[in-house]
Amino acid sequence: MGEPEELRVRANGLEFAALAWGEPSAPLALLVHGYPDTAWTWRHLGPHLAERGWRAVAPFTRGYAPTEVPPDGCYLAADLAADLIALHAALGADDRAVLIGHDWGAVATYAVADVDPVRFGHYVTLALPPTMALLKPFTSPRTLGLGVRQAAMSWYFI
């Protein structure tokens, strides 16, 4: 079960390539990579989830070969969220599904949780706090310096 199955899934107007482990009838664990990672980020976790009864699917997000490049050039968190919602549907998932995002995949995961909180039964994010948590230090003069330092370290994200 260690080697992934390679999938092609049409969702949100794009053809997504994905790696998959486990039985197609099992509950979905949708694994979303960050930047500049790829679906191969999940090559160690995917088999473990499959052994525990999940259908682990790790798509290459929009624009990452071999997934198609969006013709409109849009890569906003809202676009990624729409992709994940469409992938959930295209893969025939239900509300037992879990969405797991790392880094930029976590941003997309937060976006899905915000716009469609009941689509997935669980949301898991790695390596990135919710956007509002990044803004909290700016709400108090006492923690403003911390906020400025964190913003400087998070320039690529904000």
N, C-alpha and C positions, 0 to 999 in steps of 0.2 A: 504494500500500500504506500510505500515511500515515493515512488515515481508518480508525478501528477498526470492526469488525463488533460489533454489540451482541448479546450472548447472554443467555439465561435458562437457568440450570442448577439442577436440584433436587438438593440434597445435604444430608445430616444434618438432614432435616426442614424445611429452609428453601428458599425459592426465591431464588437468588442472581442478581443482574444482574452482567454482566461485559463488559469490552471485550476484543476479541481481534484479533490480527494474525497473518497467515500461514496456511499450509495446515493444515486439521484433522488430516491424517495425519502431520504433522511432530512431532518430540519436543516435549513440553510444557515451557514456561518459565512457571511460575506466579508472578505478580508480586503481592506483598501490600503494600498501602499502610499508612501509619502513621496516627497521630492528630495533628491533625484533618484529614488529607489524604483523598483519595478515589482511586479507580482511575485517574482522570485524571492522577495523579502520573506514571504510566508512559507518557503519550502520546508522549514523545520516544524512550524506549528500546524500546517495543514494536515499532515499525516496523523499527528496526535489527536486533533479534533475528530478526524475520520474514525480513528480507533475508539473514540468515545461516543460514536453514534451521530456525528454531524456530517453534512455535505458541505465541506469547506470549498469555497470558490473564491479565487483571487484574480480579479480582472486587472488587465493592464489598463489604467485609466486613459481617458481621452487624450489622444496625441502621442501616447507612448506606444512605439512599435511593439507588437504587430497590430494593435488597435488602430482604427482609422483616426485621421486628423479631422477635427470638426471643420466643415467648410466655412463657418462663420468666424473661426478663430477664437471662440469664446472658451475661457478656462476659469471663469469665476466659480466661487464656492457654490453658488446657486446652480450653475450648470452641472457641476460634479454631483450635487445632491439630486438633481433631476435624473442623471444617469443611474445613480444607485437605486432610486425609487423604480425606475424602468427595469433595471436588472432584476430587482426583487420580483417584479411581475413576470418578466420573461422567463425566469427560472422556476416559476410556479411556486414560489415560497408563500408561507402564511405568517401569522403573527408569532409563531414560535421562533422565527428567524432572529439571529443576532447580527448586528453590524459592528465590525471591529475596524477602527481606523488608526493609522500611525502617521504622525507628523501632518503633512498636508491632507492625508486621508482622514485624520482626526477633524480637521476643519470641515471637510465634507460631511463627516458623521454628525458633527454638531448641527450643521445646516439641515440635514434630514430630520434629526430629532426636533428641530425647531418648527419645520414646516409640516411634518407628518409624524408626530410622536408615537402613534400607535401602529405604524407600518411594521416596525420591528419590535419584538418582545423585549429586547435588551440592546443597549448601546454601550460600547466599550471604546475608550480612546487611550492612546499611548503617546507619551512624549509631548503633549501640548495641552495646556489648560484651556477651559472655555474662554472665549474672547473677553467676556465681561470680567473674568478674573484678572486679565491683564490690565484692565482699566481701573480696577479697584484702588491701587495706590494713588491715583490722581484725585481721589475724593477727599483726601485729608492733607493739610499742610505738613503734618508730621511725617507722612509717608511719600510725599511728592518726590523727594530725591530718589527713593527706591524705584518709583515709577519711571523717572527719567532714565536711570541706569538700565532698567529692564527694557525700555523702549529702544535704547541704543543697541542692546544685544539682540533685539528681535526685529531689527530693521528690515530684514528680508520678508517678514511676515506681515508687518503693519504697513 
